[in-house]
Amino acid sequence: MPEKNVNWRIIMMKIVPVPIVSMILTLLIIHAYNMPTGQEYYTYMMEGVQITLPMIIYIVVLQFAVATVMYIIVKSRKVRAARLGFYIITVMLSFFSLYATLYAALATVSYGDVLSLALSIALTPVLVKLIDSDNHNLRYVGFLIVCILASLSLIEYLYDTSLIFLILLLMPVMDVVLVYLGPLGKSIQEIKKRRQELEIEHSGHVETRVRDSSSIITKLTVKLDGIMLGIGDFLLYSLASMWSIELVSGLLSTIGLLLYSVIYLVLFLLSFYVNIKLCLRKGYGPASPLPLISAIAITLLSYYLLTLK
């Protein structure tokens, strides 16, 4: 899409809440559950590498499998299969994110497990409805809620392993491969091809037809005034911010933590800007590599500087 159509002010206003809310919630959880930070968390992260490598392999295979199924559905142009795939993904992500977060929050409450299950079942349709909305602002809110809840769940239950660090380390490469060489990029090309066909055959009805025929892809993205970001991008942005603040929070004072958060946010937004500018040259591309790389770099550099003897 032409770069002149991109309103960076609006885009940044929509991206900023993701790391800010993620970091604030992480600090609250660390305080509430006395979770490990600093050197203790780093030790967990490093010692768990070998244990979690099989799971990383599983995640890689699963990602390729899901992306391949999406491509097959988009290529087949079967609307019902696309809608079914979309609902399976969003219902599972919404329900498990809600349940894991509520279960941890209500652990000390009588019948907390039953209550968390009931609330998750009741709230899942609300989140799915938000993500399924034709209004991009409502879909953005749904993305924000689901992705932050999913990240919180991972932080809460995987804090004593290296899985989160390995996911963040691996995803920039995976994202590039899936978009430029893998099935996700082929799906994007197929959607573009269909749009061109419909512009010729059905002028004035392109948006509706494309949306319906490839909803498993288009409904899992949100438009931010000129660019499209996927739900996976939001999830990774949130997860990276939570991981970063958990690793360094135990090493800094309140003022130091505030200063670190500002530096992290500035570098994150700068890397996001450069990443999207590169994507705009080709018309599409992965939105996570540079933000994740910058998040990992600033976090580890800060940690090593703070722990120097």
Backbone bond lengths (Angstrom), bond angles and torsions (degrees), N, CA, C in turn:
res aa  C-N    CA-C-N  psi(-1)  N-CA   C-N-CA  omega(-1)  CA-C   N-CA-C  phi
1 M - - - 1.458 - - 1.524 108.97 -
2 P 1.316 119.02 148.10 1.460 121.91 -177.75 1.518 111.77 -62.17
3 E 1.316 116.04 137.81 1.454 120.65 -178.59 1.522 111.73 -66.61
4 K 1.329 117.66 -24.74 1.458 119.90 -178.48 1.530 111.68 -66.66
5 N 1.318 117.24 -18.18 1.458 121.21 179.23 1.527 112.65 -86.38
6 V 1.319 117.22 -1.26 1.459 121.14 -176.38 1.521 110.19 -92.59
7 N 1.323 116.20 122.03 1.460 122.41 176.66 1.528 107.51 -100.17
8 W 1.320 116.52 99.25 1.465 120.84 -173.26 1.521 112.87 -67.18
9 R 1.303 117.41 -30.65 1.468 119.85 179.43 1.525 111.01 -62.68
10 I 1.312 116.24 -46.58 1.466 120.52 179.64 1.517 111.10 -66.83
11 I 1.330 116.09 -40.72 1.465 120.46 -179.56 1.520 110.92 -61.55
12 M 1.330 116.17 -46.96 1.460 119.74 -179.09 1.529 111.57 -65.24
13 M 1.323 117.30 -34.66 1.459 120.46 177.51 1.522 111.31 -64.10
14 K 1.334 116.90 -29.71 1.459 120.44 178.96 1.528 111.59 -83.28
15 I 1.330 117.55 -27.88 1.462 120.95 -178.18 1.526 111.74 -83.36
16 V 1.339 117.39 -37.70 1.470 121.71 -176.69 1.527 114.08 -51.92
17 P 1.342 119.72 -42.73 1.476 118.71 -178.94 1.523 114.52 -60.71
18 V 1.311 117.73 -25.64 1.466 119.86 -176.42 1.532 111.50 -62.85
19 P 1.345 120.03 -57.99 1.468 118.78 178.43 1.525 113.57 -68.24
20 I 1.333 117.45 -35.34 1.470 119.68 -177.28 1.527 110.93 -65.47
21 V 1.329 117.42 -51.76 1.468 120.87 179.71 1.516 110.28 -62.88
22 S 1.321 116.91 -39.68 1.472 121.09 -179.35 1.524 111.37 -61.53
23 M 1.333 117.07 -44.65 1.463 120.56 -178.96 1.528 111.89 -68.61
24 I 1.325 116.82 -40.26 1.473 120.18 179.43 1.525 110.72 -63.35
25 L 1.331 116.81 -46.64 1.462 120.33 179.78 1.520 111.69 -63.86
26 T 1.324 116.96 -36.49 1.466 120.53 178.78 1.522 110.65 -63.90
27 L 1.325 117.13 -43.32 1.467 120.50 178.16 1.528 111.13 -62.17
28 L 1.317 117.09 -38.45 1.462 121.01 177.78 1.518 111.38 -65.19
29 I 1.319 116.69 -40.44 1.462 121.20 179.83 1.523 110.91 -68.83
30 I 1.323 116.40 -41.43 1.468 120.68 177.90 1.521 110.15 -58.11
31 H 1.330 115.71 -43.41 1.465 120.48 179.92 1.529 111.51 -69.06
32 A 1.335 116.44 -40.99 1.466 120.29 -175.27 1.528 112.34 -71.61
33 Y 1.330 117.58 -38.77 1.464 121.39 -174.31 1.529 113.39 -108.18
34 N 1.339 115.77 5.20 1.462 120.20 178.98 1.530 111.38 52.78
35 M 1.310 115.88 48.09 1.465 121.49 -177.53 1.531 110.11 -76.42
36 P 1.336 116.29 153.75 1.471 120.11 -178.91 1.521 111.91 -68.00
37 T 1.325 115.95 143.17 1.458 121.46 176.56 1.526 108.26 -136.45
38 G 1.312 115.99 176.17 1.460 120.61 173.53 1.516 113.69 56.42
39 Q 1.335 116.38 -132.60 1.451 121.90 -174.65 1.526 112.79 -65.94
40 E 1.330 116.45 -33.80 1.467 119.40 177.99 1.525 110.66 -64.37
41 Y 1.332 116.35 -44.85 1.462 120.67 178.62 1.526 110.64 -66.70
42 Y 1.320 117.29 -39.11 1.465 121.55 179.18 1.533 110.47 -61.77
43 T 1.336 116.56 -40.38 1.464 120.66 178.31 1.523 110.90 -61.76
44 Y 1.325 116.64 -46.33 1.464 120.73 175.76 1.524 110.83 -56.62
45 M 1.317 114.99 -43.75 1.462 121.15 -175.51 1.521 111.90 -64.67
46 M 1.315 117.18 -41.56 1.455 121.07 -177.47 1.527 112.66 -77.89
47 E 1.323 117.20 -38.05 1.455 120.26 -176.85 1.522 112.64 -73.82
48 G 1.312 116.42 -18.74 1.458 119.02 -176.34 1.515 114.76 -92.91
49 V 1.345 118.09 5.19 1.464 120.28 -174.57 1.521 112.41 -59.02
50 Q 1.316 117.75 -52.09 1.454 120.73 -177.00 1.526 111.86 -65.32
51 I 1.314 116.62 -33.60 1.453 120.59 -178.26 1.525 111.37 -66.61
52 T 1.310 117.52 -36.51 1.452 120.14 -172.97 1.532 114.41 -98.24
53 L 1.322 119.29 -1.18 1.456 120.89 178.21 1.534 113.23 -59.01
54 P 1.339 119.47 -41.62 1.474 118.78 176.36 1.521 112.45 -59.13
55 M 1.317 116.80 -36.35 1.462 119.75 178.97 1.519 110.82 -69.10
56 I 1.325 117.12 -36.21 1.459 120.53 176.94 1.524 110.10 -61.96
57 I 1.336 116.56 -43.77 1.461 120.95 177.64 1.518 110.01 -59.73
58 Y 1.320 114.94 -41.59 1.467 120.12 178.10 1.518 110.82 -61.56
59 I 1.341 117.43 -42.29 1.454 121.51 -179.29 1.526 110.95 -65.21
60 V 1.331 116.92 -40.63 1.471 121.07 178.58 1.527 110.26 -61.51
61 V 1.327 115.59 -48.64 1.469 120.55 -179.91 1.525 110.03 -61.91
62 L 1.333 116.38 -42.20 1.460 120.60 -179.56 1.524 110.90 -63.57
63 Q 1.331 116.94 -41.29 1.463 120.14 179.27 1.522 111.56 -61.24
64 F 1.316 116.25 -46.29 1.462 120.10 178.83 1.528 110.70 -63.57
65 A 1.332 116.25 -38.90 1.462 120.09 -179.38 1.529 111.33 -64.95
66 V 1.339 116.26 -45.64 1.465 120.53 179.88 1.529 110.55 -64.81
67 A 1.341 116.48 -44.48 1.465 120.16 179.60 1.526 111.38 -63.66
68 T 1.331 116.57 -36.05 1.462 120.80 178.47 1.520 111.33 -67.29
69 V 1.334 116.21 -43.29 1.467 120.50 177.43 1.533 110.12 -61.30
70 M 1.344 116.25 -41.57 1.468 120.14 177.61 1.525 110.57 -59.38
71 Y 1.337 116.21 -44.19 1.464 120.11 -179.38 1.526 111.26 -63.19
72 I 1.323 116.28 -42.78 1.465 120.37 179.65 1.529 110.56 -61.27
73 I 1.347 116.13 -41.55 1.464 120.31 179.39 1.525 110.88 -65.81
74 V 1.349 116.63 -45.43 1.467 120.51 179.49 1.524 110.40 -62.94
75 K 1.323 116.30 -42.55 1.469 121.64 -178.99 1.527 111.35 -64.81
76 S 1.331 116.21 -36.92 1.466 120.39 -178.12 1.523 112.40 -73.43
77 R 1.341 116.65 -20.19 1.463 123.14 179.16 1.532 112.00 62.08
78 K 1.311 115.95 32.10 1.465 120.83 177.86 1.532 108.65 -93.92
79 V 1.322 115.69 111.22 1.458 121.77 -174.62 1.529 111.25 -64.71
80 R 1.314 117.88 -44.58 1.464 120.67 -177.42 1.526 111.66 -63.55
81 A 1.323 116.04 -40.89 1.467 119.39 178.55 1.525 110.76 -64.47
82 A 1.329 116.34 -38.08 1.468 120.49 178.91 1.520 110.98 -65.15
83 R 1.319 116.52 -45.52 1.461 119.74 179.71 1.525 111.45 -64.98
84 L 1.323 116.87 -40.33 1.461 120.86 178.56 1.530 110.40 -62.61
85 G 1.324 116.59 -45.14 1.461 120.72 178.12 1.520 112.00 -60.74
86 F 1.336 116.15 -42.45 1.466 121.02 178.00 1.525 111.00 -60.03
87 Y 1.324 117.04 -46.31 1.471 120.11 -177.52 1.526 111.58 -68.98
88 I 1.310 118.15 -35.73 1.472 120.31 177.52 1.528 110.03 -61.75
89 I 1.335 116.80 -46.19 1.469 121.43 -178.92 1.527 111.21 -64.48
90 T 1.324 116.87 -49.12 1.463 119.99 -174.99 1.531 112.81 -71.41
91 V 1.322 116.91 -37.84 1.468 119.65 178.66 1.527 110.56 -65.59
92 M 1.327 116.80 -45.61 1.467 120.07 -179.67 1.524 111.10 -63.94
93 L 1.329 117.02 -46.44 1.467 120.45 -178.98 1.524 111.14 -64.18
94 S 1.329 116.96 -43.65 1.461 121.03 -179.19 1.523 111.30 -65.69
95 F 1.330 117.20 -47.97 1.461 120.85 -175.78 1.527 111.68 -64.68
96 F 1.320 116.88 -50.99 1.461 119.44 -176.20 1.531 111.78 -67.94
97 S 1.335 117.88 -32.87 1.467 120.51 176.49 1.524 110.60 -66.29
98 L 1.329 115.71 -44.25 1.464 120.40 177.81 1.521 111.21 -63.84
99 Y 1.321 115.84 -48.45 1.457 119.59 -174.28 1.529 111.91 -64.55
100 A 1.336 116.59 -45.17 1.466 119.73 -179.00 1.521 111.35 -62.83
101 T 1.330 116.88 -41.23 1.470 120.73 -179.92 1.524 111.77 -69.08
102 L 1.329 116.51 -45.63 1.464 120.73 -179.18 1.526 111.74 -68.68
103 Y 1.322 116.30 -36.23 1.469 120.07 179.66 1.529 110.63 -61.92
104 A 1.336 116.04 -42.52 1.463 120.00 178.34 1.533 110.98 -68.81
105 A 1.328 116.94 -39.20 1.463 120.61 -177.98 1.527 112.26 -69.83
106 L 1.340 117.42 -31.43 1.465 121.60 -175.88 1.526 112.41 -105.22
107 A 1.324 116.57 18.93 1.468 120.93 -175.42 1.524 112.75 -60.92
108 T 1.315 117.37 -32.16 1.471 120.64 -177.15 1.526 112.91 -93.98
109 V 1.326 116.97 0.58 1.467 121.79 -179.08 1.526 109.71 -91.56
110 S 1.318 116.92 143.91 1.460 120.90 176.82 1.528 110.09 -60.43
111 Y 1.318 115.40 132.15 1.467 121.93 -177.57 1.526 111.00 56.86
112 G 1.332 116.01 33.85 1.457 120.28 -179.30 1.514 112.78 -62.65
113 D 1.341 116.76 -35.00 1.460 119.96 179.79 1.525 111.20 -65.93
114 V 1.335 115.88 -41.28 1.472 120.31 178.86 1.529 110.24 -67.63
115 L 1.321 115.99 -43.06 1.455 120.62 -179.67 1.525 112.04 -64.40
116 S 1.328 116.64 -42.13 1.464 120.01 179.10 1.528 111.02 -65.07
117 L 1.335 116.37 -37.22 1.469 119.98 177.72 1.525 110.51 -65.91
118 A 1.335 116.63 -44.77 1.469 120.89 -179.15 1.528 111.22 -63.54
119 L 1.336 116.62 -44.11 1.462 120.41 179.35 1.528 111.48 -65.47
120 S 1.316 116.40 -38.05 1.468 120.16 179.34 1.522 111.09 -64.55
121 I 1.320 116.10 -43.44 1.462 120.28 178.35 1.523 110.96 -63.51
122 A 1.341 116.26 -38.80 1.466 120.76 -178.25 1.528 112.49 -72.54
123 L 1.338 117.05 -36.87 1.467 121.28 -174.39 1.530 113.60 -88.19
124 T 1.326 117.34 -21.48 1.475 120.18 -179.26 1.532 112.92 -55.75
125 P 1.353 119.36 -47.09 1.474 118.67 178.30 1.528 113.47 -59.58
126 V 1.331 116.50 -31.74 1.471 120.17 179.25 1.530 110.38 -65.53
127 L 1.338 116.16 -46.31 1.462 119.86 179.53 1.522 111.55 -65.80
128 V 1.333 116.42 -41.87 1.468 120.29 178.77 1.521 110.22 -62.09
129 K 1.329 116.54 -39.64 1.471 120.64 178.90 1.522 110.87 -63.96
130 L 1.330 116.96 -39.65 1.463 120.23 177.61 1.530 111.10 -62.71
131 I 1.336 116.27 -46.63 1.462 120.24 -178.82 1.524 111.20 -66.90
132 D 1.323 116.29 -30.67 1.466 121.35 -178.01 1.528 112.46 -83.69
133 S 1.323 116.81 -2.54 1.460 120.46 -175.95 1.533 111.67 -67.32
134 D 1.335 115.49 147.66 1.464 120.37 173.79 1.522 111.62 -78.67
135 N 1.327 116.16 -13.97 1.463 121.68 177.21 1.526 109.08 -83.75
136 H 1.327 117.05 116.76 1.461 120.75 -175.79 1.527 112.51 -65.58
137 N 1.324 118.24 -27.30 1.465 120.42 177.26 1.526 110.91 -68.40
138 L 1.334 116.73 -41.78 1.461 120.60 176.94 1.525 110.57 -67.05
139 R 1.322 116.14 -39.64 1.465 119.59 178.92 1.525 110.62 -65.52
140 Y 1.328 116.16 -36.24 1.462 120.93 176.41 1.529 110.49 -60.94
141 V 1.328 117.14 -44.67 1.467 121.40 178.20 1.525 110.15 -61.08
142 G 1.330 116.54 -43.41 1.466 120.18 177.62 1.513 112.12 -61.73
143 F 1.330 116.72 -44.24 1.466 121.17 176.85 1.518 110.82 -58.32
144 L 1.339 115.50 -47.19 1.460 121.03 -176.24 1.526 110.67 -60.03
145 I 1.331 116.41 -46.78 1.468 120.72 -178.28 1.520 111.42 -64.99
146 V 1.322 116.50 -50.77 1.465 120.62 -176.00 1.523 111.61 -63.65
147 C 1.327 116.86 -44.20 1.464 119.93 -176.40 1.527 112.19 -69.15
148 I 1.325 117.39 -38.47 1.461 120.07 177.72 1.528 110.38 -67.94
149 L 1.335 117.46 -39.97 1.466 120.69 176.99 1.525 110.63 -64.18
150 A 1.332 116.97 -41.74 1.466 120.47 178.92 1.525 110.56 -63.50
151 S 1.325 116.92 -41.78 1.463 120.54 179.11 1.525 111.16 -65.83
152 L 1.331 116.47 -41.16 1.460 120.65 176.76 1.520 111.22 -58.81
153 S 1.318 115.80 -41.34 1.465 120.43 179.29 1.524 111.12 -61.26
154 L 1.321 116.39 -44.19 1.466 120.22 179.69 1.524 110.82 -65.26
155 I 1.329 116.48 -42.18 1.466 120.57 179.40 1.523 110.93 -63.34
156 E 1.320 116.88 -40.96 1.463 121.96 -176.76 1.530 112.59 -69.06
157 Y 1.325 116.57 -39.71 1.462 119.96 -171.28 1.530 114.38 -101.71
158 L 1.329 117.49 -14.06 1.462 119.27 -177.40 1.526 111.93 -119.85
159 Y 1.328 117.29 20.88 1.468 120.65 -175.41 1.526 112.45 -64.35
160 D 1.348 117.26 -25.31 1.464 119.76 -175.62 1.527 112.47 -98.64
161 T 1.334 117.01 20.35 1.464 121.10 176.19 1.531 109.00 -130.07
162 S 1.316 114.92 173.78 1.471 119.63 178.23 1.526 111.44 -96.92
163 L 1.323 117.07 9.33 1.458 120.43 -173.33 1.519 112.70 -59.46
164 I 1.337 117.68 -44.78 1.460 120.22 -177.99 1.522 110.88 -62.91
165 F 1.332 116.31 -43.99 1.467 120.36 179.18 1.526 110.92 -61.67
166 L 1.329 116.93 -42.45 1.461 120.39 -179.33 1.525 111.76 -68.32
167 I 1.331 116.60 -36.01 1.471 119.89 176.06 1.527 110.13 -61.34
168 L 1.327 116.40 -47.54 1.463 120.56 -179.59 1.520 111.47 -64.56
169 L 1.316 116.34 -34.03 1.460 121.33 179.84 1.531 111.14 -71.32
170 L 1.311 115.43 -34.83 1.464 121.01 -174.08 1.528 113.23 -86.42
171 M 1.326 117.01 -32.91 1.462 120.55 -171.30 1.527 115.29 -61.33
172 P 1.354 120.68 -37.10 1.465 118.18 177.32 1.529 112.71 -56.92
173 V 1.321 116.38 -41.68 1.468 120.64 178.39 1.521 110.45 -68.90
174 M 1.337 115.74 -45.57 1.453 120.52 -179.56 1.518 111.76 -60.25
175 D 1.306 116.09 -41.82 1.459 120.96 -178.72 1.524 111.16 -62.20
176 V 1.334 116.38 -44.53 1.465 120.79 178.94 1.526 110.81 -63.21
177 V 1.319 116.81 -45.09 1.468 121.15 -178.91 1.526 111.07 -63.94
178 L 1.338 117.23 -46.18 1.463 120.97 -177.80 1.526 112.21 -64.83
179 V 1.338 116.90 -36.54 1.464 120.27 -176.21 1.529 111.89 -82.35
180 Y 1.333 117.41 -44.46 1.465 119.43 -174.09 1.531 113.99 -93.09
181 L 1.328 117.53 -26.59 1.460 119.74 -176.82 1.526 113.59 -122.42
182 G 1.319 116.83 -14.93 1.448 120.86 -172.07 1.515 114.77 -107.95
183 P 1.329 116.61 -168.39 1.468 123.10 -174.28 1.525 114.66 -66.42
184 L 1.330 118.20 -26.76 1.461 119.22 -179.74 1.528 110.94 -66.78
185 G 1.327 116.05 -42.51 1.459 120.05 176.88 1.517 111.93 -64.18
186 K 1.342 116.65 -37.87 1.470 120.49 177.37 1.524 110.82 -64.45
187 S 1.335 116.42 -36.24 1.469 119.82 177.21 1.527 110.69 -64.28
188 I 1.338 116.28 -42.17 1.466 120.27 179.01 1.524 110.46 -62.61
189 Q 1.335 116.70 -42.49 1.464 120.78 178.61 1.525 111.23 -63.89
190 E 1.318 116.22 -38.67 1.465 120.25 179.13 1.524 110.93 -65.21
191 I 1.342 116.71 -40.10 1.460 120.65 178.46 1.534 109.91 -65.13
192 K 1.332 116.74 -41.65 1.472 120.40 177.47 1.525 110.80 -62.34
193 K 1.327 116.02 -41.09 1.458 120.99 179.30 1.524 110.60 -62.56
194 R 1.317 116.65 -43.44 1.461 121.39 179.29 1.519 110.64 -64.71
195 R 1.311 116.32 -40.27 1.467 119.75 179.11 1.523 110.71 -61.01
196 Q 1.319 117.12 -43.12 1.465 121.09 179.08 1.525 111.04 -63.19
197 E 1.339 115.96 -40.04 1.460 120.01 178.85 1.526 111.26 -64.04
198 L 1.318 116.02 -43.23 1.454 120.58 -177.22 1.526 112.31 -72.25
199 E 1.339 115.88 -28.69 1.461 118.76 176.56 1.525 110.40 -63.44
200 I 1.321 115.60 -30.99 1.461 120.49 179.75 1.531 110.80 -83.27
201 E 1.329 116.34 -43.67 1.463 120.91 -172.39 1.524 113.95 -85.58
202 H 1.345 116.60 -35.38 1.464 120.02 -172.85 1.528 109.76 -134.66
203 S 1.290 116.88 66.34 1.459 121.23 -179.76 1.527 110.35 -59.74
204 G 1.365 114.43 130.60 1.457 119.75 179.95 1.506 114.20 95.34
205 H 1.341 117.97 -10.28 1.463 120.70 -178.84 1.522 111.51 -125.02
206 V 1.304 116.29 19.35 1.455 120.40 -174.34 1.525 112.17 -65.21
207 E 1.325 117.01 -49.15 1.461 120.42 -173.26 1.522 111.49 -60.01
208 T 1.339 117.00 -44.52 1.463 120.67 -179.03 1.510 111.29 -65.78
209 R 1.317 117.93 -45.73 1.453 121.53 -177.05 1.517 111.20 -65.09
210 V 1.343 117.62 -45.41 1.456 120.73 -179.42 1.516 110.64 -65.99
211 R 1.329 116.22 -41.03 1.455 119.76 -179.14 1.516 110.76 -60.52
212 D 1.357 116.98 -43.54 1.462 120.71 -177.63 1.520 112.62 -70.51
213 S 1.315 117.10 -39.58 1.460 120.05 -173.89 1.525 112.97 -78.16
214 S 1.324 118.32 -21.32 1.465 119.98 -177.70 1.530 110.72 -132.31
215 S 1.326 115.79 37.93 1.465 120.31 -174.21 1.518 113.28 -64.63
216 I 1.343 117.68 -22.99 1.462 119.52 179.55 1.525 110.94 -63.99
217 I 1.334 117.03 -23.17 1.459 121.57 176.29 1.533 110.56 -99.72
218 T 1.334 116.28 -54.12 1.464 120.36 -172.66 1.523 113.23 -65.90
219 K 1.331 117.41 -31.78 1.458 120.16 179.72 1.523 112.41 -77.85
220 L 1.325 116.95 -11.83 1.461 120.70 177.07 1.525 110.95 -99.44
221 T 1.331 115.55 18.33 1.461 121.43 174.64 1.526 108.54 -128.41
222 V 1.318 116.17 158.83 1.456 120.74 176.98 1.521 108.71 -131.20
223 K 1.328 116.00 139.96 1.458 121.33 -178.16 1.517 109.68 -87.70
224 L 1.336 115.60 125.49 1.462 121.53 178.12 1.527 109.34 -115.61
225 D 1.297 115.60 68.71 1.463 122.71 175.43 1.529 113.36 49.82
226 G 1.309 115.34 60.67 1.460 119.36 174.62 1.511 114.67 119.43
227 I 1.332 118.42 -19.57 1.455 121.29 177.69 1.524 109.33 -131.65
228 M 1.326 115.76 159.17 1.463 121.59 178.05 1.528 108.45 -116.90
229 L 1.331 116.12 128.65 1.463 121.26 176.61 1.523 109.10 -117.89
230 G 1.336 115.57 140.96 1.447 120.39 179.94 1.520 112.16 -86.43
231 I 1.324 115.69 163.33 1.455 120.46 179.95 1.529 111.18 -63.68
232 G 1.336 116.49 -29.40 1.465 120.37 177.26 1.521 112.67 -66.31
233 D 1.332 116.45 -32.89 1.473 120.12 177.63 1.523 110.75 -64.52
234 F 1.322 116.24 -45.75 1.462 120.30 178.28 1.526 111.24 -60.73
235 L 1.316 115.55 -41.95 1.466 120.57 -179.64 1.524 111.13 -61.75
236 L 1.324 117.09 -44.54 1.460 120.72 -178.78 1.527 111.79 -69.81
237 Y 1.333 117.91 -38.47 1.468 120.83 176.61 1.529 110.41 -59.91
238 S 1.327 115.73 -44.18 1.460 121.03 -179.32 1.527 111.13 -66.79
239 L 1.327 116.29 -45.91 1.462 120.93 -178.30 1.524 111.49 -62.93
240 A 1.330 117.14 -41.50 1.462 121.32 179.50 1.525 110.92 -62.64
241 S 1.317 117.20 -41.09 1.463 121.43 -179.57 1.524 111.18 -66.83
242 M 1.324 116.83 -40.47 1.466 120.70 179.26 1.530 111.14 -67.13
243 W 1.319 115.97 -44.23 1.468 120.66 178.75 1.521 110.73 -60.99
244 S 1.323 116.36 -42.52 1.457 121.30 -177.73 1.525 111.48 -62.82
245 I 1.320 115.97 -48.90 1.466 119.28 -176.07 1.524 111.20 -69.36
246 E 1.330 117.50 -30.74 1.464 119.61 178.32 1.527 111.09 -68.84
247 L 1.317 117.20 -37.38 1.458 120.56 -177.10 1.522 112.38 -70.10
248 V 1.321 117.99 -37.35 1.469 119.85 -173.66 1.527 114.00 -100.84
249 S 1.343 117.91 -13.69 1.468 119.62 -171.36 1.523 113.20 -62.64
250 G 1.329 117.33 -33.88 1.456 119.37 -179.10 1.510 113.96 -75.44
251 L 1.333 117.24 -5.42 1.456 121.39 -176.83 1.529 112.93 -106.33
252 L 1.333 116.37 -1.66 1.461 119.94 -173.21 1.526 111.84 -125.76
253 S 1.311 115.65 152.29 1.458 121.04 171.71 1.527 108.39 -77.46
254 T 1.311 116.60 177.78 1.463 120.38 -179.74 1.524 111.33 -61.50
255 I 1.336 116.52 -45.08 1.468 120.98 178.09 1.527 110.59 -64.49
256 G 1.324 116.12 -42.86 1.457 120.59 179.23 1.523 111.45 -62.85
257 L 1.317 116.55 -38.62 1.456 121.20 179.58 1.523 111.22 -67.16
258 L 1.316 115.73 -39.11 1.466 120.22 177.06 1.523 110.61 -64.77
259 L 1.327 117.01 -43.44 1.460 121.22 178.86 1.529 110.89 -63.97
260 Y 1.333 116.23 -42.71 1.464 120.17 178.38 1.533 110.61 -61.40
261 S 1.322 116.73 -42.33 1.467 120.89 -178.75 1.521 111.26 -61.47
262 V 1.333 116.21 -39.54 1.468 120.72 179.03 1.524 110.33 -66.06
263 I 1.341 116.86 -45.38 1.475 120.88 179.22 1.525 110.31 -62.62
264 Y 1.333 115.68 -44.60 1.466 120.55 178.76 1.525 110.45 -59.19
265 L 1.319 116.99 -46.12 1.456 121.22 -177.39 1.532 111.22 -63.58
266 V 1.332 116.96 -43.10 1.467 120.53 -179.93 1.524 110.96 -62.74
267 L 1.339 117.11 -46.76 1.467 120.74 179.65 1.516 111.70 -66.55
268 F 1.330 116.39 -37.71 1.462 120.44 178.15 1.528 111.00 -62.30
269 L 1.332 116.81 -47.27 1.466 120.90 -179.34 1.518 111.52 -67.13
270 L 1.331 117.12 -36.70 1.457 120.61 177.67 1.522 110.95 -64.21
271 S 1.320 117.00 -44.75 1.470 120.71 179.13 1.525 110.61 -67.23
272 F 1.322 117.13 -35.34 1.470 121.06 176.14 1.523 110.04 -62.80
273 Y 1.327 116.52 -44.41 1.461 121.56 179.88 1.527 111.20 -60.26
274 V 1.334 116.21 -47.45 1.473 120.45 -179.95 1.527 110.30 -63.64
275 N 1.335 116.57 -41.70 1.469 121.49 -179.24 1.530 110.65 -60.36
276 I 1.330 116.86 -47.20 1.459 120.38 -178.42 1.526 111.27 -68.03
277 K 1.334 116.73 -36.81 1.476 119.86 176.89 1.526 110.48 -59.49
278 L 1.332 117.03 -40.57 1.460 121.17 178.09 1.526 111.04 -66.65
279 C 1.327 116.59 -39.08 1.464 120.50 178.88 1.529 111.40 -65.42
280 L 1.319 116.79 -36.99 1.463 120.90 -177.62 1.526 111.95 -65.05
281 R 1.316 116.81 -26.94 1.472 119.92 179.00 1.529 111.04 -63.86
282 K 1.334 115.82 -35.24 1.465 120.19 -178.76 1.525 112.01 -94.68
283 G 1.319 115.84 -17.98 1.453 120.07 -178.15 1.511 112.95 100.86
284 Y 1.334 116.33 -19.65 1.462 121.35 175.47 1.524 108.02 -162.27
285 G 1.325 116.41 167.58 1.463 119.38 179.38 1.515 110.99 166.29
286 P 1.328 117.20 171.73 1.466 121.52 179.10 1.524 110.85 -73.56
287 A 1.334 116.66 136.34 1.465 120.46 -176.06 1.520 113.44 -100.31
288 S 1.328 117.49 1.24 1.468 118.71 -174.59 1.533 116.41 -103.41
289 P 1.343 121.30 -24.87 1.468 119.65 -170.91 1.524 116.07 -53.48
290 L 1.323 118.38 -58.41 1.474 119.65 -175.90 1.531 113.12 -66.83
291 P 1.345 120.33 -42.15 1.462 118.94 175.68 1.518 113.42 -59.68
292 L 1.331 117.46 -39.61 1.466 120.05 179.67 1.521 111.53 -70.51
293 I 1.326 116.36 -41.40 1.466 120.30 178.97 1.525 110.37 -62.48
294 S 1.326 116.66 -43.33 1.473 119.67 179.13 1.521 110.95 -65.96
295 A 1.332 117.52 -38.41 1.469 121.35 179.09 1.526 110.81 -63.24
296 I 1.323 116.54 -44.79 1.472 121.04 178.80 1.529 110.54 -64.58
297 A 1.337 115.86 -44.00 1.469 120.52 -176.36 1.527 111.64 -64.03
298 I 1.329 117.11 -49.68 1.470 119.81 -177.46 1.526 110.77 -67.26
299 T 1.319 117.34 -33.24 1.465 120.46 -179.31 1.517 111.67 -70.04
300 L 1.327 116.61 -50.23 1.466 119.90 -178.51 1.524 111.31 -68.11
301 L 1.328 117.21 -39.03 1.462 120.16 178.01 1.531 110.04 -62.22
302 S 1.319 116.26 -44.46 1.469 120.11 179.18 1.522 110.72 -63.22
303 Y 1.328 116.12 -41.94 1.464 119.93 -179.45 1.534 110.61 -61.36
304 Y 1.313 116.63 -47.84 1.482 119.63 -177.03 1.539 111.13 -67.11
305 L 1.316 117.29 -36.49 1.464 119.68 177.36 1.522 111.23 -67.18
306 L 1.323 116.29 -37.32 1.458 120.66 -178.63 1.521 113.68 -75.91
307 T 1.327 116.51 -19.83 1.468 119.73 -177.98 1.521 112.84 -106.35
308 L 1.332 116.59 7.84 1.461 119.46 176.61 1.524 110.55 -63.95
309 K 1.288 115.93 133.58 1.485 120.40 179.29 1.524 110.75 -83.89
